[in-house]
Amino acid sequence: MIFITAKFPVKPEHADSWSEITADFTAATNAEEGCLWFEWSRSLSDPHEYVLVEAFRDGDAGSAHVKSDHFKRAQETLPPYLCATPKVISQSVEQDDWSELGEMKVN
């Protein structure tokens, strides 16, 4: 799978409404056939930063995502809400779902 984590520095005046701002983009992405997950979290250390954790079945699914109409719309509509360019890590990994964190096994 393609595993991607990105940090979005949101302008303070838009931080509380980020989930509404990104709702259509998030729903459309999660509906993609090759999307395994596309989930936002708010940083605990910086309330103006959101972390996006996303995964796609393979490179073809990732490519389809960045070519989609909703991705192109997000490229136009989301930057005005940001105070800097998002940072990203993107890697191919040899699995297709989350693994258990064995060091914190719950019995």
FIKOLZA-1660 file (N, C-alpha, C; in steps of 0.1 Angstrom, whole numbers, plus 5000, padded with zeros to 4 digits):
% residues 107
   i   px   py   pz ch aa at
   1 5008 4988 5000  A  M  N
   1 5000 5000 5000  A  M CA
   1 5009 5012 5000  A  M  C
   2 5003 5024 4996  A  I  N
   2 5009 5037 4997  A  I CA
   2 5004 5043 5010  A  I  C
   3 5014 5045 5020  A  F  N
   3 5010 5051 5033  A  F CA
   3 5015 5065 5033  A  F  C
   4 5006 5075 5036  A  I  N
   4 5010 5089 5036  A  I CA
   4 5005 5096 5049  A  I  C
   5 5014 5104 5054  A  T  N
   5 5011 5112 5066  A  T CA
   5 5015 5126 5062  A  T  C
   6 5006 5136 5064  A  A  N
   6 5009 5150 5061  A  A CA
   6 5004 5159 5072  A  A  C
   7 5012 5169 5074  A  K  N
   7 5008 5179 5085  A  K CA
   7 5004 5192 5078  A  K  C
   8 4992 5197 5082  A  F  N
   8 4986 5209 5076  A  F CA
   8 4985 5220 5086  A  F  C
   9 4993 5230 5084  A  P  N
   9 4993 5242 5093  A  P CA
   9 4982 5251 5090  A  P  C
  10 4971 5251 5097  A  V  N
  10 4959 5258 5094  A  V CA
  10 4959 5272 5101  A  V  C
  11 4955 5282 5094  A  K  N
  11 4954 5296 5100  A  K CA
  11 4946 5295 5112  A  K  C
  12 4950 5302 5123  A  P  N
  12 4943 5301 5136  A  P CA
  12 4928 5303 5134  A  P  C
  13 4924 5313 5126  A  E  N
  13 4910 5316 5125  A  E CA
  13 4901 5305 5118  A  E  C
  14 4908 5295 5112  A  H  N
  14 4901 5285 5106  A  H CA
  14 4902 5271 5112  A  H  C
  15 4911 5271 5123  A  A  N
  15 4914 5258 5129  A  A CA
  15 4902 5250 5134  A  A  C
  16 4893 5257 5141  A  D  N
  16 4881 5251 5147  A  D CA
  16 4871 5246 5137  A  D  C
  17 4872 5251 5125  A  S  N
  17 4862 5246 5114  A  S CA
  17 4869 5238 5103  A  S  C
  18 4881 5233 5106  A  W  N
  18 4888 5225 5095  A  W CA
  18 4881 5213 5091  A  W  C
  19 4874 5206 5100  A  S  N
  19 4867 5194 5097  A  S CA
  19 4855 5197 5087  A  S  C
  20 4849 5208 5089  A  E  N
  20 4838 5212 5080  A  E CA
  20 4844 5217 5067  A  E  C
  21 4855 5224 5067  A  I  N
  21 4862 5229 5055  A  I CA
  21 4866 5217 5046  A  I  C
  22 4870 5207 5052  A  T  N
  22 4875 5195 5044  A  T CA
  22 4865 5184 5043  A  T  C
  23 4853 5186 5047  A  A  N
  23 4843 5175 5048  A  A CA
  23 4841 5169 5034  A  A  C
  24 4838 5177 5024  A  D  N
  24 4835 5171 5011  A  D CA
  24 4847 5164 5005  A  D  C
  25 4859 5170 5006  A  F  N
  25 4871 5163 5001  A  F CA
  25 4873 5150 5008  A  F  C
  26 4871 5150 5021  A  T  N
  26 4874 5138 5029  A  T CA
  26 4864 5127 5025  A  T  C
  27 4851 5130 5024  A  A  N
  27 4841 5121 5020  A  A CA
  27 4843 5115 5006  A  A  C
  28 4847 5124 4997  A  A  N
  28 4849 5119 4983  A  A CA
  28 4862 5110 4983  A  A  C
  29 4872 5113 4990  A  T  N
  29 4884 5105 4990  A  T CA
  29 4881 5092 4997  A  T  C
  30 4874 5091 5008  A  N  N
  30 4871 5079 5014  A  N CA
  30 4862 5070 5006  A  N  C
  31 4855 5076 4996  A  A  N
  31 4846 5068 4987  A  A CA
  31 4854 5062 4975  A  A  C
  32 4866 5066 4974  A  E  N
  32 4874 5061 4962  A  E CA
  32 4876 5046 4964  A  E  C
  33 4876 5039 4953  A  E  N
  33 4877 5024 4954  A  E CA
  33 4891 5020 4960  A  E  C
  34 4901 5027 4957  A  G  N
  34 4914 5023 4962  A  G CA
  34 4919 5029 4975  A  G  C
  35 4910 5037 4981  A  C  N
  35 4914 5043 4994  A  C CA
  35 4911 5034 5005  A  C  C
  36 4921 5031 5013  A  L  N
  36 4920 5023 5025  A  L CA
  36 4916 5031 5037  A  L  C
  37 4921 5043 5038  A  W  N
  37 4916 5052 5049  A  W CA
  37 4921 5066 5046  A  W  C
  38 4915 5076 5051  A  F  N
  38 4918 5090 5049  A  F CA
  38 4912 5097 5061  A  F  C
  39 4921 5099 5071  A  E  N
  39 4916 5103 5085  A  E CA
  39 4924 5115 5090  A  E  C
  40 4917 5125 5095  A  W  N
  40 4923 5137 5100  A  W CA
  40 4923 5136 5116  A  W  C
  41 4934 5142 5122  A  S  N
  41 4935 5143 5136  A  S CA
  41 4941 5157 5139  A  S  C
  42 4936 5163 5150  A  R  N
  42 4942 5176 5154  A  R CA
  42 4954 5173 5163  A  R  C
  43 4964 5180 5161  A  S  N
  43 4976 5179 5169  A  S CA
  43 4974 5183 5183  A  S  C
  44 4979 5175 5193  A  L  N
  44 4978 5179 5207  A  L CA
  44 4988 5190 5211  A  L  C
  45 4999 5191 5203  A  S  N
  45 5009 5200 5207  A  S CA
  45 5007 5214 5200  A  S  C
  46 5000 5214 5189  A  D  N
  46 4997 5226 5181  A  D CA
  46 4982 5226 5177  A  D  C
  47 4974 5233 5183  A  P  N
  47 4959 5233 5180  A  P CA
  47 4956 5238 5166  A  P  C
  48 4966 5244 5159  A  H  N
  48 4964 5249 5145  A  H CA
  48 4969 5240 5135  A  H  C
  49 4974 5228 5139  A  E  N
  49 4979 5218 5130  A  E CA
  49 4970 5206 5130  A  E  C
  50 4968 5201 5117  A  Y  N
  50 4960 5189 5116  A  Y CA
  50 4969 5179 5109  A  Y  C
  51 4968 5166 5113  A  V  N
  51 4976 5156 5107  A  V CA
  51 4967 5146 5099  A  V  C
  52 4970 5144 5087  A  L  N
  52 4962 5135 5078  A  L CA
  52 4970 5122 5077  A  L  C
  53 4963 5111 5080  A  V  N
  53 4969 5098 5078  A  V CA
  53 4960 5091 5067  A  V  C
  54 4967 5088 5056  A  E  N
  54 4959 5082 5045  A  E CA
  54 4967 5070 5039  A  E  C
  55 4959 5061 5033  A  A  N
  55 4965 5049 5027  A  A CA
  55 4957 5046 5014  A  A  C
  56 4964 5042 5004  A  F  N
  56 4958 5037 4992  A  F CA
  56 4963 5023 4988  A  F  C
  57 4955 5015 4982  A  R  N
  57 4958 5001 4979  A  R CA
  57 4971 4999 4972  A  R  C
  58 4974 5008 4963  A  D  N
  58 4987 5007 4955  A  D CA
  58 4990 5020 4948  A  D  C
  59 5000 5020 4940  A  G  N
  59 5004 5033 4933  A  G CA
  59 4993 5037 4923  A  G  C
  60 4987 5028 4917  A  D  N
  60 4976 5031 4908  A  D CA
  60 4964 5038 4915  A  D  C
  61 4961 5034 4927  A  A  N
  61 4950 5040 4935  A  A CA
  61 4955 5054 4939  A  A  C
  62 4968 5055 4943  A  G  N
  62 4973 5068 4947  A  G CA
  62 4973 5078 4935  A  G  C
  63 4976 5073 4924  A  S  N
  63 4976 5081 4912  A  S CA
  63 4962 5086 4908  A  S  C
  64 4953 5076 4909  A  A  N
  64 4939 5080 4906  A  A CA
  64 4934 5091 4916  A  A  C
  65 4938 5090 4928  A  H  N
  65 4934 5100 4938  A  H CA
  65 4939 5114 4934  A  H  C
  66 4952 5115 4931  A  V  N
  66 4957 5129 4927  A  V CA
  66 4952 5134 4914  A  V  C
  67 4946 5125 4906  A  K  N
  67 4940 5129 4893  A  K CA
  67 4925 5132 4894  A  K  C
  68 4919 5129 4906  A  S  N
  68 4905 5131 4908  A  S CA
  68 4900 5145 4908  A  S  C
  69 4888 5147 4904  A  D  N
  69 4882 5161 4905  A  D CA
  69 4883 5167 4919  A  D  C
  70 4879 5159 4929  A  H  N
  70 4879 5164 4942  A  H CA
  70 4893 5167 4947  A  H  C
  71 4903 5160 4943  A  F  N
  71 4917 5164 4947  A  F CA
  71 4921 5177 4940  A  F  C
  72 4917 5179 4927  A  K  N
  72 4920 5191 4920  A  K CA
  72 4913 5203 4927  A  K  C
  73 4900 5201 4931  A  R  N
  73 4893 5211 4938  A  R CA
  73 4900 5215 4951  A  R  C
  74 4904 5205 4959  A  A  N
  74 4911 5207 4971  A  A CA
  74 4924 5215 4969  A  A  C
  75 4931 5213 4958  A  Q  N
  75 4943 5220 4955  A  Q CA
  75 4940 5235 4953  A  Q  C
  76 4928 5238 4949  A  E  N
  76 4924 5252 4947  A  E CA
  76 4918 5258 4960  A  E  C
  77 4910 5250 4967  A  T  N
  77 4902 5256 4978  A  T CA
  77 4909 5256 4991  A  T  C
  78 4918 5246 4994  A  L  N
  78 4923 5245 5007  A  L CA
  78 4935 5254 5010  A  L  C
  79 4944 5257 5001  A  P  N
  79 4955 5266 5005  A  P CA
  79 4952 5279 5011  A  P  C
  80 4941 5286 5007  A  P  N
  80 4938 5299 5014  A  P CA
  80 4936 5297 5029  A  P  C
  81 4933 5285 5034  A  Y  N
  81 4930 5283 5048  A  Y CA
  81 4943 5279 5056  A  Y  C
  82 4954 5278 5048  A  L  N
  82 4967 5273 5054  A  L CA
  82 4977 5285 5056  A  L  C
  83 4985 5284 5066  A  C  N
  83 4995 5294 5068  A  C CA
  83 5009 5290 5063  A  C  C
  84 5010 5278 5058  A  A  N
  84 5023 5273 5052  A  A CA
  84 5019 5261 5043  A  A  C
  85 5029 5257 5035  A  T  N
  85 5027 5245 5027  A  T CA
  85 5027 5233 5036  A  T  C
  86 5018 5223 5034  A  P  N
  86 5018 5211 5042  A  P CA
  86 5031 5203 5040  A  P  C
  87 5035 5196 5050  A  K  N
  87 5047 5187 5049  A  K CA
  87 5041 5173 5048  A  K  C
  88 5048 5164 5041  A  V  N
  88 5043 5151 5038  A  V CA
  88 5054 5140 5039  A  V  C
  89 5050 5128 5043  A  I  N
  89 5059 5116 5042  A  I CA
  89 5050 5106 5034  A  I  C
  90 5055 5100 5024  A  S  N
  90 5048 5091 5015  A  S CA
  90 5057 5079 5013  A  S  C
  91 5052 5067 5016  A  Q  N
  91 5060 5055 5015  A  Q CA
  91 5052 5043 5010  A  Q  C
  92 5058 5034 5002  A  S  N
  92 5051 5022 4999  A  S CA
  92 5055 5012 5010  A  S  C
  93 5045 5005 5015  A  V  N
  93 5048 4995 5026  A  V CA
  93 5042 4982 5022  A  V  C
  94 5048 4971 5026  A  E  N
  94 5043 4957 5023  A  E CA
  94 5033 4952 5033  A  E  C
  95 5022 4959 5033  A  Q  N
  95 5010 4954 5041  A  Q CA
  95 4998 4961 5035  A  Q  C
  96 4986 4957 5040  A  D  N
  96 4974 4962 5035  A  D CA
  96 4964 4967 5045  A  D  C
  97 4969 4967 5058  A  D  N
  97 4961 4972 5069  A  D CA
  97 4970 4975 5081  A  D  C
  98 4964 4980 5091  A  W  N
  98 4972 4983 5104  A  W CA
  98 4976 4970 5110  A  W  C
  99 4988 4970 5116  A  S  N
  99 4993 4958 5124  A  S CA
  99 4990 4962 5139  A  S  C
 100 4989 4952 5147  A  E  N
 100 4988 4954 5162  A  E CA
 100 5001 4960 5167  A  E  C
 101 5000 4969 5177  A  L  N
 101 5012 4974 5184  A  L CA
 101 5015 4964 5196  A  L  C
 102 5023 4954 5193  A  G  N
 102 5025 4943 5202  A  G CA
 102 5031 4948 5216  A  G  C
 103 5038 4959 5216  A  E  N
 103 5043 4964 5229  A  E CA
 103 5032 4969 5238  A  E  C
 104 5020 4971 5233  A  M  N
 104 5009 4975 5242  A  M CA
 104 4997 4966 5241  A  M  C
 105 5000 4953 5239  A  K  N
 105 4990 4943 5237  A  K CA
 105 4979 4944 5249  A  K  C
 106 4967 4944 5245  A  V  N
 106 4956 4944 5254  A  V CA
 106 4950 4930 5255  A  V  C
 107 4950 4924 5267  A  N  N
 107 4945 4910 5268  A  N CA
 107 4930 4910 5270  A  N  C
% end
